[in-house]
Amino acid sequence: MVSQALMLDAEKGELVKAPARIGKKGISEAKDLGALKSHSEAERRRRERINSHLATLRGLVPCAEKMDKATLLAAVISEIKDLKKNALEACEGLLVPMDDDEVKVETFLDGSEGGTLYFKASICCDYRPELLSDIRNAIEALPLKMMNAEISTLGSRLKTEFVFTDRRNKNGLEDAEAIQLLTDSIHQTLKSVLEKGSASPEYSPWTTLSNKRMRVTFL
């Protein structure tokens, strides 16, 4: 049974039904209902976006029509790993800039009599206007003779690779400690070039190089 409020009618002198009023409870219920509808609509749109992306993934992975969501995502992860592996294998032996900043230094002996010692060093980072000048000034301070240098760019990324020999020792017959000391010196020298670029936020690599990759080799 629904109760109805009564009030005294002064003119008639009797009790009559009070006019219905929308109280705070009714307003609160209306707001809750509106919020529920809004949340339900947002949830519906979210599910539609997810299903749309899943449909796109099914079109990219072979034989994915009958897969559930978990199996589909596992197949996509496996496909991406295979593509990454194939890309790395295709780039093997090529001077291609990577996404991470890095400096590498290694030593090797050529096949000549006496085994001349060489240092192979590389630096990979974002391009900036003073980068090549900084690299040149840094390596000129080393007791090394440059035998070869190669530069490769990809988008805003640049990788430079050098081959040095120790100008003080033509046959490379140095002790291991001296070789390690010189290797560390090369690494620290190129590392300082990286750190200088990281400390200079005013450089904007995105506006300097085009997306076309260029390769230049010079002696």
C-alpha positions as CSV (number, residue, x, y, z in Angstrom):
1,M,0.0,0.0,0.0
2,V,1.3,3.4,-1.0
3,S,0.8,6.1,1.7
4,Q,-0.5,9.5,0.7
5,A,0.1,12.7,2.7
6,L,-3.1,14.5,3.8
7,M,-3.6,18.2,4.6
8,L,-6.5,20.3,6.2
9,D,-8.4,22.3,3.7
10,A,-9.3,25.5,5.6
11,E,-12.2,26.4,3.3
12,K,-13.8,23.0,3.3
13,G,-12.8,22.1,6.8
14,E,-11.8,18.6,5.9
15,L,-8.7,16.6,5.1
16,V,-7.6,16.4,1.5
17,K,-4.7,14.8,-0.4
18,A,-1.5,16.9,-0.3
19,P,-0.1,17.8,-3.8
20,A,2.8,15.5,-4.8
21,R,6.3,17.0,-4.3
22,I,9.7,15.9,-5.6
23,G,11.9,15.7,-2.6
24,K,15.6,15.4,-2.3
25,K,15.3,11.6,-2.5
26,G,13.6,11.8,-5.9
27,I,16.2,14.2,-7.2
28,S,19.0,11.9,-6.0
29,E,17.4,8.9,-7.6
30,A,17.1,10.8,-10.9
31,K,20.8,11.8,-10.8
32,D,21.8,8.2,-10.1
33,L,19.8,7.0,-13.0
34,G,21.4,9.5,-15.3
35,A,24.9,8.6,-14.1
36,L,24.1,4.9,-14.6
37,K,22.9,5.5,-18.2
38,S,26.0,7.6,-18.9
39,H,28.3,4.9,-17.5
40,S,26.5,2.2,-19.5
41,E,26.9,4.2,-22.7
42,A,30.6,4.7,-22.1
43,E,31.1,1.0,-21.3
44,R,29.2,0.1,-24.6
45,R,31.5,2.4,-26.6
46,R,34.6,0.9,-24.9
47,R,33.5,-2.6,-25.8
48,E,32.9,-1.6,-29.4
49,R,36.5,-0.1,-29.6
50,I,38.0,-3.3,-28.1
51,N,36.1,-5.5,-30.5
52,S,37.1,-3.3,-33.4
53,H,40.8,-3.6,-32.5
54,L,40.4,-7.3,-32.0
55,A,38.9,-7.6,-35.5
56,T,41.8,-5.7,-36.9
57,L,44.3,-8.1,-35.2
58,R,42.4,-11.1,-36.5
59,G,43.0,-9.8,-40.0
60,L,46.7,-9.5,-39.3
61,V,47.3,-12.9,-37.8
62,P,46.9,-16.0,-40.0
63,C,44.0,-18.3,-39.2
64,A,42.8,-16.2,-36.2
65,E,39.0,-16.3,-36.9
66,K,38.3,-19.1,-34.4
67,M,40.6,-17.8,-31.7
68,D,39.3,-16.5,-28.4
69,K,40.7,-13.2,-27.2
70,A,43.5,-14.7,-25.0
71,T,44.7,-17.0,-27.8
72,L,44.5,-14.2,-30.3
73,L,46.7,-11.8,-28.2
74,A,49.2,-14.6,-27.7
75,A,49.4,-15.2,-31.4
76,V,49.9,-11.5,-32.0
77,I,52.8,-11.3,-29.5
78,S,54.4,-14.3,-31.1
79,E,54.1,-12.7,-34.6
80,I,55.6,-9.4,-33.4
81,K,58.6,-11.3,-31.9
82,D,59.1,-13.1,-35.2
83,L,59.0,-9.9,-37.1
84,K,61.5,-8.2,-34.8
85,K,63.8,-11.2,-35.1
86,N,63.6,-11.1,-38.9
87,A,64.2,-7.4,-38.9
88,L,67.4,-7.8,-36.8
89,E,68.6,-10.6,-39.0
90,A,68.0,-8.4,-42.1
91,C,70.0,-5.6,-40.6
92,E,72.9,-7.8,-39.5
93,G,76.1,-6.4,-41.0
94,L,74.4,-3.1,-41.9
95,L,75.0,0.2,-40.2
96,V,71.5,1.0,-39.1
97,P,70.7,3.4,-36.3
98,M,68.7,1.9,-33.4
99,D,66.2,3.5,-31.0
100,D,68.5,3.4,-28.0
101,D,71.5,5.6,-27.5
102,E,74.7,3.6,-27.2
103,V,78.4,3.6,-27.5
104,K,80.3,0.4,-28.4
105,V,84.1,-0.3,-28.6
106,E,85.8,-3.5,-29.6
107,T,89.2,-4.6,-30.8
108,F,90.4,-6.9,-33.5
109,L,93.5,-8.0,-35.4
110,D,93.8,-8.0,-39.1
111,G,95.2,-11.0,-41.0
112,S,98.5,-9.3,-41.8
113,E,101.9,-10.6,-40.5
114,G,102.3,-9.3,-37.0
115,G,98.6,-8.8,-36.5
116,T,97.9,-5.0,-36.5
117,L,95.6,-4.1,-33.7
118,Y,92.4,-2.1,-34.6
119,F,89.7,-0.5,-32.5
120,K,86.2,-0.4,-33.9
121,A,84.0,2.1,-32.2
122,S,80.4,3.3,-32.8
123,I,78.1,5.9,-31.4
124,C,74.3,6.0,-31.9
125,C,72.1,8.9,-30.9
126,D,69.7,11.6,-32.0
127,Y,71.2,14.0,-34.5
128,R,71.9,17.6,-33.4
129,P,73.6,20.5,-35.2
130,E,76.9,20.2,-33.3
131,L,77.1,16.4,-33.1
132,L,79.6,15.7,-35.8
133,S,81.8,18.6,-34.6
134,D,81.7,17.3,-31.1
135,I,82.7,13.8,-32.3
136,R,85.5,15.1,-34.4
137,N,86.9,17.2,-31.5
138,A,86.6,14.3,-29.1
139,I,88.5,11.7,-31.3
140,E,91.2,14.1,-32.3
141,A,92.3,14.1,-28.6
142,L,92.9,10.4,-28.7
143,P,96.3,8.8,-29.6
144,L,94.7,7.1,-32.5
145,K,94.9,7.1,-36.3
146,M,91.5,7.0,-38.0
147,M,91.4,4.3,-40.8
148,N,87.8,4.5,-41.7
149,A,84.5,6.2,-40.7
150,E,81.0,5.6,-41.8
151,I,77.8,7.5,-41.0
152,S,74.2,6.3,-41.4
153,T,71.0,8.2,-40.6
154,L,67.4,7.0,-40.2
155,G,64.8,9.6,-39.5
156,S,66.3,11.7,-36.7
157,R,68.7,9.0,-35.6
158,L,72.3,8.9,-36.5
159,K,75.0,6.2,-36.1
160,T,78.7,6.7,-36.7
161,E,81.2,3.9,-36.9
162,F,85.0,4.4,-36.7
163,V,88.0,2.1,-37.2
164,F,91.2,3.3,-35.5
165,T,94.7,2.0,-35.1
166,D,97.1,3.0,-32.4
167,R,99.5,5.5,-34.0
168,R,102.1,4.7,-31.4
169,N,102.3,1.0,-32.1
170,K,102.2,-0.1,-35.7
171,N,102.1,-3.9,-35.1
172,G,99.7,-3.8,-32.2
173,L,101.9,-5.7,-29.8
174,E,100.8,-4.0,-26.6
175,D,100.1,-5.7,-23.4
176,A,96.4,-6.4,-22.4
177,E,96.4,-3.8,-19.8
178,A,97.4,-1.0,-22.2
179,I,94.8,-2.2,-24.8
180,Q,92.1,-2.2,-22.2
181,L,93.1,1.3,-21.0
182,L,92.9,2.6,-24.5
183,T,89.6,0.9,-25.2
184,D,88.1,2.4,-22.0
185,S,89.4,5.8,-23.1
186,I,87.7,5.6,-26.5
187,H,84.4,4.5,-24.8
188,Q,84.5,7.3,-22.3
189,T,85.4,9.9,-25.0
190,L,82.4,9.0,-27.1
191,K,80.2,8.6,-24.0
192,S,80.9,12.2,-23.1
193,V,79.5,13.3,-26.6
194,L,76.3,11.4,-25.7
195,E,76.1,13.1,-22.3
196,K,76.6,16.5,-23.8
197,G,73.6,16.0,-26.2
198,S,71.4,14.7,-23.3
199,A,72.3,17.9,-21.3
200,S,71.3,20.1,-24.2
201,P,67.4,20.1,-24.5
202,E,67.5,23.1,-26.9
203,Y,68.5,20.8,-29.7
204,S,65.5,19.6,-31.7
205,P,66.4,16.5,-33.9
206,W,62.9,16.2,-35.4
207,T,63.3,19.4,-37.4
208,T,66.8,18.7,-38.7
209,L,66.8,15.5,-40.7
210,S,64.3,14.1,-43.2
211,N,62.9,10.5,-42.9
212,K,65.1,9.4,-45.8
213,R,68.1,7.2,-44.7
214,M,71.5,8.3,-46.1
215,R,74.8,6.6,-45.9
216,V,78.2,8.2,-46.3
217,T,81.5,6.6,-46.2
218,F,84.8,8.5,-46.0
219,L,88.4,7.8,-45.3
